[in-house]
Amino acid sequence: MAKGKDKRVRVTLECNNCRINNNNNTKSQGIYRYHTQKNSKNTPNTLELRKFCPYCHKHTIHGEIKE
């Protein structure tokens, strides 16, 4: 039985397009975020996945952020 040595960590993915639009003070409804897990031993660098953003109404790149 496993004794808590799991290397999986919970990460938050945030839409890159919404993040850029909010920094430029343009009119935006919000920033959409996904929560997922990754194995920190196999994937030490930041995670980027292509996900659907309901605010942009299209598939965009979602990058990992620190919580």
Predicted model as a PDB file, atoms N, CA, C, CB and O in Angstrom, pLDDT in the B-factor column:
MODEL        1                                                                  
ATOM      1  N   MET A   1       0.830  -1.177   0.000  1.00 51.00           N  
ATOM      2  CA  MET A   1       0.000   0.000   0.000  1.00 51.00           C  
ATOM      3  C   MET A   1       0.878   1.246   0.000  1.00 51.00           C  
ATOM      4  CB  MET A   1      -0.946  -0.005   1.205  1.00 51.00           C  
ATOM      5  O   MET A   1       1.915   1.268   0.663  1.00 51.00           O  
ATOM      6  N   ALA A   2       0.479   2.281  -0.734  1.00 57.00           N  
ATOM      7  CA  ALA A   2       1.261   3.513  -0.831  1.00 57.00           C  
ATOM      8  C   ALA A   2       1.277   4.244   0.506  1.00 57.00           C  
ATOM      9  CB  ALA A   2       0.695   4.429  -1.930  1.00 57.00           C  
ATOM     10  O   ALA A   2       0.302   4.227   1.257  1.00 57.00           O  
ATOM     11  N   LYS A   3       2.405   4.883   0.782  1.00 62.00           N  
ATOM     12  CA  LYS A   3       2.559   5.585   2.060  1.00 62.00           C  
ATOM     13  C   LYS A   3       2.716   7.086   1.869  1.00 62.00           C  
ATOM     14  CB  LYS A   3       3.758   5.038   2.819  1.00 62.00           C  
ATOM     15  O   LYS A   3       3.500   7.713   2.582  1.00 62.00           O  
ATOM     16  N   GLY A   4       1.985   7.683   0.917  1.00 65.00           N  
ATOM     17  CA  GLY A   4       2.009   9.126   0.744  1.00 65.00           C  
ATOM     18  C   GLY A   4       3.236   9.640   0.011  1.00 65.00           C  
ATOM     19  O   GLY A   4       3.598  10.805   0.174  1.00 65.00           O  
ATOM     20  N   LYS A   5       3.885   8.808  -0.791  1.00 68.00           N  
ATOM     21  CA  LYS A   5       5.055   9.247  -1.540  1.00 68.00           C  
ATOM     22  C   LYS A   5       4.686   9.629  -2.962  1.00 68.00           C  
ATOM     23  CB  LYS A   5       6.116   8.159  -1.551  1.00 68.00           C  
ATOM     24  O   LYS A   5       5.530   9.611  -3.858  1.00 68.00           O  
ATOM     25  N   ASP A   6       3.450   9.967  -3.159  1.00 74.00           N  
ATOM     26  CA  ASP A   6       2.966  10.295  -4.496  1.00 74.00           C  
ATOM     27  C   ASP A   6       3.548  11.630  -4.951  1.00 74.00           C  
ATOM     28  CB  ASP A   6       1.422  10.341  -4.521  1.00 74.00           C  
ATOM     29  O   ASP A   6       3.563  12.594  -4.186  1.00 74.00           O  
ATOM     30  N   LYS A   7       4.023  11.690  -6.183  1.00 83.00           N  
ATOM     31  CA  LYS A   7       4.642  12.892  -6.731  1.00 83.00           C  
ATOM     32  C   LYS A   7       3.650  13.761  -7.495  1.00 83.00           C  
ATOM     33  CB  LYS A   7       5.788  12.513  -7.636  1.00 83.00           C  
ATOM     34  O   LYS A   7       4.048  14.752  -8.109  1.00 83.00           O  
ATOM     35  N   ARG A   8       2.370  13.408  -7.469  1.00 89.00           N  
ATOM     36  CA  ARG A   8       1.380  14.187  -8.216  1.00 89.00           C  
ATOM     37  C   ARG A   8       0.987  15.424  -7.414  1.00 89.00           C  
ATOM     38  CB  ARG A   8       0.128  13.327  -8.537  1.00 89.00           C  
ATOM     39  O   ARG A   8       0.709  15.347  -6.218  1.00 89.00           O  
ATOM     40  N   VAL A   9       0.971  16.553  -8.093  1.00 91.00           N  
ATOM     41  CA  VAL A   9       0.590  17.807  -7.459  1.00 91.00           C  
ATOM     42  C   VAL A   9      -0.578  18.416  -8.230  1.00 91.00           C  
ATOM     43  CB  VAL A   9       1.793  18.793  -7.399  1.00 91.00           C  
ATOM     44  O   VAL A   9      -0.728  18.187  -9.431  1.00 91.00           O  
ATOM     45  N   ARG A  10      -1.387  19.179  -7.542  1.00 92.00           N  
ATOM     46  CA  ARG A  10      -2.529  19.831  -8.178  1.00 92.00           C  
ATOM     47  C   ARG A  10      -2.074  21.171  -8.745  1.00 92.00           C  
ATOM     48  CB  ARG A  10      -3.705  20.023  -7.168  1.00 92.00           C  
ATOM     49  O   ARG A  10      -1.423  21.958  -8.057  1.00 92.00           O  
ATOM     50  N   VAL A  11      -2.422  21.422 -10.010  1.00 93.00           N  
ATOM     51  CA  VAL A  11      -2.033  22.656 -10.669  1.00 93.00           C  
ATOM     52  C   VAL A  11      -3.279  23.350 -11.215  1.00 93.00           C  
ATOM     53  CB  VAL A  11      -1.011  22.379 -11.802  1.00 93.00           C  
ATOM     54  O   VAL A  11      -4.309  22.719 -11.453  1.00 93.00           O  
ATOM     55  N   THR A  12      -3.162  24.654 -11.407  1.00 93.00           N  
ATOM     56  CA  THR A  12      -4.235  25.453 -11.967  1.00 93.00           C  
ATOM     57  C   THR A  12      -3.797  25.974 -13.323  1.00 93.00           C  
ATOM     58  CB  THR A  12      -4.620  26.615 -11.022  1.00 93.00           C  
ATOM     59  O   THR A  12      -2.707  26.530 -13.460  1.00 93.00           O  
ATOM     60  N   LEU A  13      -4.644  25.796 -14.320  1.00 93.00           N  
ATOM     61  CA  LEU A  13      -4.379  26.280 -15.673  1.00 93.00           C  
ATOM     62  C   LEU A  13      -5.265  27.495 -15.935  1.00 93.00           C  
ATOM     63  CB  LEU A  13      -4.633  25.158 -16.737  1.00 93.00           C  
ATOM     64  O   LEU A  13      -6.465  27.469 -15.666  1.00 93.00           O  
ATOM     65  N   GLU A  14      -4.656  28.566 -16.468  1.00 92.00           N  
ATOM     66  CA  GLU A  14      -5.379  29.809 -16.699  1.00 92.00           C  
ATOM     67  C   GLU A  14      -5.257  30.211 -18.167  1.00 92.00           C  
ATOM     68  CB  GLU A  14      -4.846  30.933 -15.779  1.00 92.00           C  
ATOM     69  O   GLU A  14      -4.204  30.035 -18.780  1.00 92.00           O  
ATOM     70  N   CYS A  15      -6.336  30.748 -18.724  1.00 91.00           N  
ATOM     71  CA  CYS A  15      -6.358  31.146 -20.133  1.00 91.00           C  
ATOM     72  C   CYS A  15      -5.376  32.293 -20.365  1.00 91.00           C  
ATOM     73  CB  CYS A  15      -7.789  31.560 -20.566  1.00 91.00           C  
ATOM     74  O   CYS A  15      -5.449  33.323 -19.696  1.00 91.00           O  
ATOM     75  N   ASN A  16      -4.457  32.111 -21.317  1.00 88.00           N  
ATOM     76  CA  ASN A  16      -3.459  33.144 -21.605  1.00 88.00           C  
ATOM     77  C   ASN A  16      -4.078  34.367 -22.276  1.00 88.00           C  
ATOM     78  CB  ASN A  16      -2.359  32.575 -22.490  1.00 88.00           C  
ATOM     79  O   ASN A  16      -3.653  35.490 -22.003  1.00 88.00           O  
ATOM     80  N   ASN A  17      -5.069  34.179 -23.145  1.00 86.00           N  
ATOM     81  CA  ASN A  17      -5.711  35.311 -23.815  1.00 86.00           C  
ATOM     82  C   ASN A  17      -6.465  36.190 -22.819  1.00 86.00           C  
ATOM     83  CB  ASN A  17      -6.669  34.812 -24.902  1.00 86.00           C  
ATOM     84  O   ASN A  17      -6.372  37.415 -22.893  1.00 86.00           O  
ATOM     85  N   CYS A  18      -7.195  35.602 -21.905  1.00 84.00           N  
ATOM     86  CA  CYS A  18      -7.941  36.375 -20.906  1.00 84.00           C  
ATOM     87  C   CYS A  18      -6.989  37.108 -19.966  1.00 84.00           C  
ATOM     88  CB  CYS A  18      -8.875  35.456 -20.099  1.00 84.00           C  
ATOM     89  O   CYS A  18      -7.271  38.232 -19.551  1.00 84.00           O  
ATOM     90  N   ARG A  19      -5.873  36.485 -19.631  1.00 79.00           N  
ATOM     91  CA  ARG A  19      -4.901  37.116 -18.740  1.00 79.00           C  
ATOM     92  C   ARG A  19      -4.299  38.355 -19.389  1.00 79.00           C  
ATOM     93  CB  ARG A  19      -3.793  36.124 -18.362  1.00 79.00           C  
ATOM     94  O   ARG A  19      -4.123  39.376 -18.724  1.00 79.00           O  
ATOM     95  N   ILE A  20      -3.980  38.279 -20.681  1.00 76.00           N  
ATOM     96  CA  ILE A  20      -3.415  39.426 -21.401  1.00 76.00           C  
ATOM     97  C   ILE A  20      -4.455  40.538 -21.520  1.00 76.00           C  
ATOM     98  CB  ILE A  20      -2.919  39.001 -22.806  1.00 76.00           C  
ATOM     99  O   ILE A  20      -4.123  41.710 -21.344  1.00 76.00           O  
ATOM    100  N   ASN A  21      -5.706  40.189 -21.817  1.00 72.00           N  
ATOM    101  CA  ASN A  21      -6.757  41.199 -21.961  1.00 72.00           C  
ATOM    102  C   ASN A  21      -7.051  41.901 -20.643  1.00 72.00           C  
ATOM    103  CB  ASN A  21      -8.030  40.560 -22.498  1.00 72.00           C  
ATOM    104  O   ASN A  21      -7.332  43.100 -20.649  1.00 72.00           O  
ATOM    105  N   ASN A  22      -6.996  41.205 -19.522  1.00 70.00           N  
ATOM    106  CA  ASN A  22      -7.252  41.835 -18.228  1.00 70.00           C  
ATOM    107  C   ASN A  22      -6.124  42.772 -17.832  1.00 70.00           C  
ATOM    108  CB  ASN A  22      -7.446  40.776 -17.152  1.00 70.00           C  
ATOM    109  O   ASN A  22      -6.371  43.773 -17.159  1.00 70.00           O  
ATOM    110  N   ASN A  23      -4.883  42.474 -18.234  1.00 67.00           N  
ATOM    111  CA  ASN A  23      -3.765  43.354 -17.919  1.00 67.00           C  
ATOM    112  C   ASN A  23      -3.820  44.652 -18.724  1.00 67.00           C  
ATOM    113  CB  ASN A  23      -2.450  42.638 -18.179  1.00 67.00           C  
ATOM    114  O   ASN A  23      -3.313  45.678 -18.272  1.00 67.00           O  
ATOM    115  N   ASN A  24      -4.431  44.617 -19.911  1.00 63.00           N  
ATOM    116  CA  ASN A  24      -4.532  45.811 -20.746  1.00 63.00           C  
ATOM    117  C   ASN A  24      -5.781  46.632 -20.451  1.00 63.00           C  
ATOM    118  CB  ASN A  24      -4.518  45.421 -22.200  1.00 63.00           C  
ATOM    119  O   ASN A  24      -6.060  47.609 -21.146  1.00 63.00           O  
ATOM    120  N   ASN A  25      -6.533  46.242 -19.425  1.00 58.00           N  
ATOM    121  CA  ASN A  25      -7.750  46.948 -18.992  1.00 58.00           C  
ATOM    122  C   ASN A  25      -8.819  47.013 -20.079  1.00 58.00           C  
ATOM    123  CB  ASN A  25      -7.400  48.355 -18.551  1.00 58.00           C  
ATOM    124  O   ASN A  25      -9.609  47.956 -20.114  1.00 58.00           O  
ATOM    125  N   THR A  26      -8.851  46.021 -20.964  1.00 57.00           N  
ATOM    126  CA  THR A  26      -9.929  45.962 -21.941  1.00 57.00           C  
ATOM    127  C   THR A  26     -11.136  45.308 -21.292  1.00 57.00           C  
ATOM    128  CB  THR A  26      -9.494  45.187 -23.217  1.00 57.00           C  
ATOM    129  O   THR A  26     -11.022  44.687 -20.235  1.00 57.00           O  
ATOM    130  N   LYS A  27     -12.274  45.445 -21.917  1.00 56.00           N  
ATOM    131  CA  LYS A  27     -13.502  44.903 -21.343  1.00 56.00           C  
ATOM    132  C   LYS A  27     -13.506  43.386 -21.459  1.00 56.00           C  
ATOM    133  CB  LYS A  27     -14.740  45.499 -22.038  1.00 56.00           C  
ATOM    134  O   LYS A  27     -13.535  42.849 -22.566  1.00 56.00           O  
ATOM    135  N   SER A  28     -13.476  42.688 -20.324  1.00 53.00           N  
ATOM    136  CA  SER A  28     -13.466  41.241 -20.306  1.00 53.00           C  
ATOM    137  C   SER A  28     -14.346  40.754 -19.165  1.00 53.00           C  
ATOM    138  CB  SER A  28     -12.027  40.699 -20.166  1.00 53.00           C  
ATOM    139  O   SER A  28     -14.448  41.411 -18.129  1.00 53.00           O  
ATOM    140  N   GLN A  29     -14.975  39.613 -19.353  1.00 64.00           N  
ATOM    141  CA  GLN A  29     -15.862  39.086 -18.323  1.00 64.00           C  
ATOM    142  C   GLN A  29     -15.101  38.437 -17.183  1.00 64.00           C  
ATOM    143  CB  GLN A  29     -16.817  38.093 -18.922  1.00 64.00           C  
ATOM    144  O   GLN A  29     -15.586  38.431 -16.052  1.00 64.00           O  
ATOM    145  N   GLY A  30     -13.943  37.900 -17.443  1.00 70.00           N  
ATOM    146  CA  GLY A  30     -13.193  37.238 -16.394  1.00 70.00           C  
ATOM    147  C   GLY A  30     -12.098  36.367 -16.952  1.00 70.00           C  
ATOM    148  O   GLY A  30     -11.800  36.403 -18.146  1.00 70.00           O  
ATOM    149  N   ILE A  31     -11.501  35.584 -16.078  1.00 77.00           N  
ATOM    150  CA  ILE A  31     -10.447  34.656 -16.459  1.00 77.00           C  
ATOM    151  C   ILE A  31     -10.936  33.257 -16.122  1.00 77.00           C  
ATOM    152  CB  ILE A  31      -9.092  34.983 -15.733  1.00 77.00           C  
ATOM    153  O   ILE A  31     -11.352  32.995 -14.994  1.00 77.00           O  
ATOM    154  N   TYR A  32     -10.887  32.356 -17.101  1.00 82.00           N  
ATOM    155  CA  TYR A  32     -11.355  30.996 -16.876  1.00 82.00           C  
ATOM    156  C   TYR A  32     -10.184  30.112 -16.457  1.00 82.00           C  
ATOM    157  CB  TYR A  32     -12.037  30.434 -18.143  1.00 82.00           C  
ATOM    158  O   TYR A  32      -9.092  30.221 -17.015  1.00 82.00           O  
ATOM    159  N   ARG A  33     -10.405  29.245 -15.485  1.00 88.00           N  
ATOM    160  CA  ARG A  33      -9.351  28.389 -14.958  1.00 88.00           C  
ATOM    161  C   ARG A  33      -9.801  26.942 -14.910  1.00 88.00           C  
ATOM    162  CB  ARG A  33      -8.930  28.852 -13.572  1.00 88.00           C  
ATOM    163  O   ARG A  33     -10.961  26.642 -14.629  1.00 88.00           O  
ATOM    164  N   TYR A  34      -8.866  26.056 -15.188  1.00 92.00           N  
ATOM    165  CA  TYR A  34      -9.052  24.613 -15.045  1.00 92.00           C  
ATOM    166  C   TYR A  34      -8.143  24.123 -13.926  1.00 92.00           C  
ATOM    167  CB  TYR A  34      -8.748  23.861 -16.387  1.00 92.00           C  
ATOM    168  O   TYR A  34      -7.084  24.703 -13.684  1.00 92.00           O  
ATOM    169  N   HIS A  35      -8.551  23.062 -13.247  1.00 93.00           N  
ATOM    170  CA  HIS A  35      -7.727  22.421 -12.227  1.00 93.00           C  
ATOM    171  C   HIS A  35      -7.427  21.009 -12.691  1.00 93.00           C  
ATOM    172  CB  HIS A  35      -8.433  22.419 -10.831  1.00 93.00           C  
ATOM    173  O   HIS A  35      -8.320  20.297 -13.151  1.00 93.00           O  
ATOM    174  N   THR A  36      -6.165  20.601 -12.570  1.00 93.00           N  
ATOM    175  CA  THR A  36      -5.754  19.267 -12.991  1.00 93.00           C  
ATOM    176  C   THR A  36      -4.569  18.838 -12.139  1.00 93.00           C  
ATOM    177  CB  THR A  36      -5.393  19.235 -14.508  1.00 93.00           C  
ATOM    178  O   THR A  36      -4.131  19.573 -11.254  1.00 93.00           O  
ATOM    179  N   GLN A  37      -4.058  17.655 -12.409  1.00 93.00           N  
ATOM    180  CA  GLN A  37      -2.900  17.131 -11.694  1.00 93.00           C  
ATOM    181  C   GLN A  37      -1.795  16.817 -12.671  1.00 93.00           C  
ATOM    182  CB  GLN A  37      -3.268  15.883 -10.885  1.00 93.00           C  
ATOM    183  O   GLN A  37      -2.046  16.491 -13.831  1.00 93.00           O  
ATOM    184  N   LYS A  38      -0.560  16.918 -12.191  1.00 92.00           N  
ATOM    185  CA  LYS A  38       0.574  16.515 -13.010  1.00 92.00           C  
ATOM    186  C   LYS A  38       1.584  15.818 -12.116  1.00 92.00           C  
ATOM    187  CB  LYS A  38       1.215  17.735 -13.735  1.00 92.00           C  
ATOM    188  O   LYS A  38       1.628  16.043 -10.906  1.00 92.00           O  
ATOM    189  N   ASN A  39       2.384  14.979 -12.724  1.00 91.00           N  
ATOM    190  CA  ASN A  39       3.453  14.298 -12.012  1.00 91.00           C  
ATOM    191  C   ASN A  39       4.676  15.210 -12.051  1.00 91.00           C  
ATOM    192  CB  ASN A  39       3.762  12.887 -12.640  1.00 91.00           C  
ATOM    193  O   ASN A  39       5.251  15.434 -13.116  1.00 91.00           O  
ATOM    194  N   SER A  40       5.075  15.734 -10.900  1.00 86.00           N  
ATOM    195  CA  SER A  40       6.164  16.701 -10.870  1.00 86.00           C  
ATOM    196  C   SER A  40       7.513  16.075 -11.184  1.00 86.00           C  
ATOM    197  CB  SER A  40       6.220  17.365  -9.526  1.00 86.00           C  
ATOM    198  O   SER A  40       8.450  16.781 -11.558  1.00 86.00           O  
ATOM    199  N   LYS A  41       7.623  14.769 -11.039  1.00 88.00           N  
ATOM    200  CA  LYS A  41       8.880  14.088 -11.361  1.00 88.00           C  
ATOM    201  C   LYS A  41       9.058  13.962 -12.876  1.00 88.00           C  
ATOM    202  CB  LYS A  41       8.919  12.693 -10.703  1.00 88.00           C  
ATOM    203  O   LYS A  41      10.157  14.168 -13.391  1.00 88.00           O  
ATOM    204  N   ASN A  42       7.977  13.622 -13.590  1.00 90.00           N  
ATOM    205  CA  ASN A  42       8.048  13.455 -15.042  1.00 90.00           C  
ATOM    206  C   ASN A  42       7.946  14.785 -15.793  1.00 90.00           C  
ATOM    207  CB  ASN A  42       6.944  12.524 -15.506  1.00 90.00           C  
ATOM    208  O   ASN A  42       8.506  14.923 -16.881  1.00 90.00           O  
ATOM    209  N   THR A  43       7.238  15.759 -15.224  1.00 88.00           N  
ATOM    210  CA  THR A  43       7.008  17.046 -15.880  1.00 88.00           C  
ATOM    211  C   THR A  43       7.433  18.172 -14.942  1.00 88.00           C  
ATOM    212  CB  THR A  43       5.515  17.204 -16.290  1.00 88.00           C  
ATOM    213  O   THR A  43       6.574  18.790 -14.314  1.00 88.00           O  
ATOM    214  N   PRO A  44       8.724  18.457 -14.828  1.00 89.00           N  
ATOM    215  CA  PRO A  44       9.165  19.495 -13.890  1.00 89.00           C  
ATOM    216  C   PRO A  44       8.896  20.915 -14.385  1.00 89.00           C  
ATOM    217  CB  PRO A  44      10.637  19.338 -13.617  1.00 89.00           C  
ATOM    218  O   PRO A  44       8.790  21.837 -13.576  1.00 89.00           O  
ATOM    219  N   ASN A  45       8.783  21.108 -15.717  1.00 92.00           N  
ATOM    220  CA  ASN A  45       8.552  22.457 -16.239  1.00 92.00           C  
ATOM    221  C   ASN A  45       7.058  22.778 -16.217  1.00 92.00           C  
ATOM    222  CB  ASN A  45       9.113  22.592 -17.678  1.00 92.00           C  
ATOM    223  O   ASN A  45       6.235  21.924 -15.886  1.00 92.00           O  
ATOM    224  N   THR A  46       6.718  24.018 -16.572  1.00 92.00           N  
ATOM    225  CA  THR A  46       5.318  24.432 -16.510  1.00 92.00           C  
ATOM    226  C   THR A  46       4.496  23.732 -17.586  1.00 92.00           C  
ATOM    227  CB  THR A  46       5.203  25.954 -16.662  1.00 92.00           C  
ATOM    228  O   THR A  46       4.987  23.439 -18.676  1.00 92.00           O  
ATOM    229  N   LEU A  47       3.253  23.477 -17.258  1.00 93.00           N  
ATOM    230  CA  LEU A  47       2.347  22.742 -18.124  1.00 93.00           C  
ATOM    231  C   LEU A  47       1.520  23.722 -18.953  1.00 93.00           C  
ATOM    232  CB  LEU A  47       1.429  21.814 -17.294  1.00 93.00           C  
ATOM    233  O   LEU A  47       1.018  24.713 -18.422  1.00 93.00           O  
ATOM    234  N   GLU A  48       1.376  23.454 -20.245  1.00 94.00           N  
ATOM    235  CA  GLU A  48       0.524  24.248 -21.124  1.00 94.00           C  
ATOM    236  C   GLU A  48      -0.332  23.306 -21.952  1.00 94.00           C  
ATOM    237  CB  GLU A  48       1.369  25.182 -22.039  1.00 94.00           C  
ATOM    238  O   GLU A  48       0.187  22.443 -22.660  1.00 94.00           O  
ATOM    239  N   LEU A  49      -1.645  23.474 -21.861  1.00 94.00           N  
ATOM    240  CA  LEU A  49      -2.587  22.637 -22.593  1.00 94.00           C  
ATOM    241  C   LEU A  49      -3.553  23.511 -23.378  1.00 94.00           C  
ATOM    242  CB  LEU A  49      -3.356  21.708 -21.634  1.00 94.00           C  
ATOM    243  O   LEU A  49      -3.818  24.654 -23.005  1.00 94.00           O  
ATOM    244  N   ARG A  50      -4.065  22.971 -24.448  1.00 95.00           N  
ATOM    245  CA  ARG A  50      -5.058  23.680 -25.247  1.00 95.00           C  
ATOM    246  C   ARG A  50      -6.446  23.272 -24.764  1.00 95.00           C  
ATOM    247  CB  ARG A  50      -4.881  23.377 -26.771  1.00 95.00           C  
ATOM    248  O   ARG A  50      -6.857  22.124 -24.927  1.00 95.00           O  
ATOM    249  N   LYS A  51      -7.162  24.223 -24.167  1.00 94.00           N  
ATOM    250  CA  LYS A  51      -8.481  23.970 -23.589  1.00 94.00           C  
ATOM    251  C   LYS A  51      -9.477  24.995 -24.128  1.00 94.00           C  
ATOM    252  CB  LYS A  51      -8.427  24.022 -22.036  1.00 94.00           C  
ATOM    253  O   LYS A  51      -9.087  26.002 -24.717  1.00 94.00           O  
ATOM    254  N   PHE A  52     -10.777  24.723 -23.916  1.00 94.00           N  
ATOM    255  CA  PHE A  52     -11.820  25.642 -24.344  1.00 94.00           C  
ATOM    256  C   PHE A  52     -12.057  26.704 -23.286  1.00 94.00           C  
ATOM    257  CB  PHE A  52     -13.116  24.887 -24.641  1.00 94.00           C  
ATOM    258  O   PHE A  52     -12.207  26.392 -22.105  1.00 94.00           O  
ATOM    259  N   CYS A  53     -12.091  27.963 -23.716  1.00 91.00           N  
ATOM    260  CA  CYS A  53     -12.378  29.085 -22.815  1.00 91.00           C  
ATOM    261  C   CYS A  53     -13.757  29.636 -23.166  1.00 91.00           C  
ATOM    262  CB  CYS A  53     -11.276  30.206 -22.922  1.00 91.00           C  
ATOM    263  O   CYS A  53     -13.953  30.097 -24.291  1.00 91.00           O  
ATOM    264  N   PRO A  54     -14.722  29.606 -22.242  1.00 90.00           N  
ATOM    265  CA  PRO A  54     -16.056  30.109 -22.555  1.00 90.00           C  
ATOM    266  C   PRO A  54     -16.106  31.628 -22.716  1.00 90.00           C  
ATOM    267  CB  PRO A  54     -17.016  29.689 -21.481  1.00 90.00           C  
ATOM    268  O   PRO A  54     -17.036  32.138 -23.342  1.00 90.00           O  
ATOM    269  N   TYR A  55     -15.142  32.364 -22.173  1.00 86.00           N  
ATOM    270  CA  TYR A  55     -15.122  33.815 -22.333  1.00 86.00           C  
ATOM    271  C   TYR A  55     -14.597  34.215 -23.711  1.00 86.00           C  
ATOM    272  CB  TYR A  55     -14.267  34.455 -21.240  1.00 86.00           C  
ATOM    273  O   TYR A  55     -15.072  35.189 -24.296  1.00 86.00           O  
ATOM    274  N   CYS A  56     -13.626  33.475 -24.229  1.00 86.00           N  
ATOM    275  CA  CYS A  56     -13.083  33.747 -25.566  1.00 86.00           C  
ATOM    276  C   CYS A  56     -13.907  33.065 -26.658  1.00 86.00           C  
ATOM    277  CB  CYS A  56     -11.625  33.282 -25.650  1.00 86.00           C  
ATOM    278  O   CYS A  56     -13.824  33.441 -27.827  1.00 86.00           O  
ATOM    279  N   HIS A  57     -14.691  32.076 -26.283  1.00 89.00           N  
ATOM    280  CA  HIS A  57     -15.508  31.280 -27.200  1.00 89.00           C  
ATOM    281  C   HIS A  57     -14.663  30.519 -28.217  1.00 89.00           C  
ATOM    282  CB  HIS A  57     -16.495  32.174 -27.925  1.00 89.00           C  
ATOM    283  O   HIS A  57     -15.069  30.363 -29.369  1.00 89.00           O  
ATOM    284  N   LYS A  58     -13.480  30.041 -27.792  1.00 91.00           N  
ATOM    285  CA  LYS A  58     -12.628  29.237 -28.668  1.00 91.00           C  
ATOM    286  C   LYS A  58     -11.605  28.474 -27.833  1.00 91.00           C  
ATOM    287  CB  LYS A  58     -11.916  30.130 -29.716  1.00 91.00           C  
ATOM    288  O   LYS A  58     -11.465  28.710 -26.633  1.00 91.00           O  
ATOM    289  N   HIS A  59     -10.901  27.564 -28.477  1.00 94.00           N  
ATOM    290  CA  HIS A  59      -9.841  26.821 -27.816  1.00 94.00           C  
ATOM    291  C   HIS A  59      -8.591  27.696 -27.765  1.00 94.00           C  
ATOM    292  CB  HIS A  59      -9.555  25.476 -28.549  1.00 94.00           C  
ATOM    293  O   HIS A  59      -8.145  28.214 -28.790  1.00 94.00           O  
ATOM    294  N   THR A  60      -8.032  27.857 -26.575  1.00 93.00           N  
ATOM    295  CA  THR A  60      -6.841  28.675 -26.389  1.00 93.00           C  
ATOM    296  C   THR A  60      -5.835  27.916 -25.536  1.00 93.00           C  
ATOM    297  CB  THR A  60      -7.197  30.033 -25.739  1.00 93.00           C  
ATOM    298  O   THR A  60      -6.163  26.882 -24.954  1.00 93.00           O  
ATOM    299  N   ILE A  61      -4.627  28.423 -25.463  1.00 93.00           N  
ATOM    300  CA  ILE A  61      -3.596  27.820 -24.628  1.00 93.00           C  
ATOM    301  C   ILE A  61      -3.811  28.250 -23.183  1.00 93.00           C  
ATOM    302  CB  ILE A  61      -2.177  28.217 -25.118  1.00 93.00           C  
ATOM    303  O   ILE A  61      -3.924  29.440 -22.891  1.00 93.00           O  
ATOM    304  N   HIS A  62      -3.864  27.286 -22.297  1.00 93.00           N  
ATOM    305  CA  HIS A  62      -3.989  27.542 -20.863  1.00 93.00           C  
ATOM    306  C   HIS A  62      -2.666  27.160 -20.214  1.00 93.00           C  
ATOM    307  CB  HIS A  62      -5.192  26.741 -20.230  1.00 93.00           C  
ATOM    308  O   HIS A  62      -2.207  26.027 -20.358  1.00 93.00           O  
ATOM    309  N   GLY A  63      -2.057  28.089 -19.508  1.00 93.00           N  
ATOM    310  CA  GLY A  63      -0.774  27.857 -18.869  1.00 93.00           C  
ATOM    311  C   GLY A  63      -0.905  27.680 -17.364  1.00 93.00           C  
ATOM    312  O   GLY A  63      -1.858  28.150 -16.743  1.00 93.00           O  
ATOM    313  N   GLU A  64       0.063  27.001 -16.803  1.00 92.00           N  
ATOM    314  CA  GLU A  64       0.068  26.740 -15.363  1.00 92.00           C  
ATOM    315  C   GLU A  64       0.423  28.008 -14.599  1.00 92.00           C  
ATOM    316  CB  GLU A  64       1.060  25.611 -15.016  1.00 92.00           C  
ATOM    317  O   GLU A  64       1.330  28.745 -14.988  1.00 92.00           O  
ATOM    318  N   ILE A  65      -0.299  28.257 -13.505  1.00 90.00           N  
ATOM    319  CA  ILE A  65      -0.015  29.394 -12.633  1.00 90.00           C  
ATOM    320  C   ILE A  65       0.204  28.900 -11.221  1.00 90.00           C  
ATOM    321  CB  ILE A  65      -1.159  30.431 -12.674  1.00 90.00           C  
ATOM    322  O   ILE A  65      -0.204  27.790 -10.880  1.00 90.00           O  
ATOM    323  N   LYS A  66       0.839  29.705 -10.404  1.00 82.00           N  
ATOM    324  CA  LYS A  66       1.008  29.360  -8.986  1.00 82.00           C  
ATOM    325  C   LYS A  66      -0.235  29.779  -8.223  1.00 82.00           C  
ATOM    326  CB  LYS A  66       2.276  30.038  -8.385  1.00 82.00           C  
ATOM    327  O   LYS A  66      -0.828  30.821  -8.505  1.00 82.00           O  
ATOM    328  N   GLU A  67      -0.622  28.969  -7.261  1.00 72.00           N  
ATOM    329  CA  GLU A  67      -1.782  29.292  -6.445  1.00 72.00           C  
ATOM    330  C   GLU A  67      -1.375  29.994  -5.193  1.00 72.00           C  
ATOM    331  CB  GLU A  67      -2.564  28.056  -6.107  1.00 72.00           C  
ATOM    332  O   GLU A  67      -2.227  30.346  -4.377  1.00 72.00           O  
TER     333      GLU A  67                                                      
ENDMDL                                                                          
END                                                                             
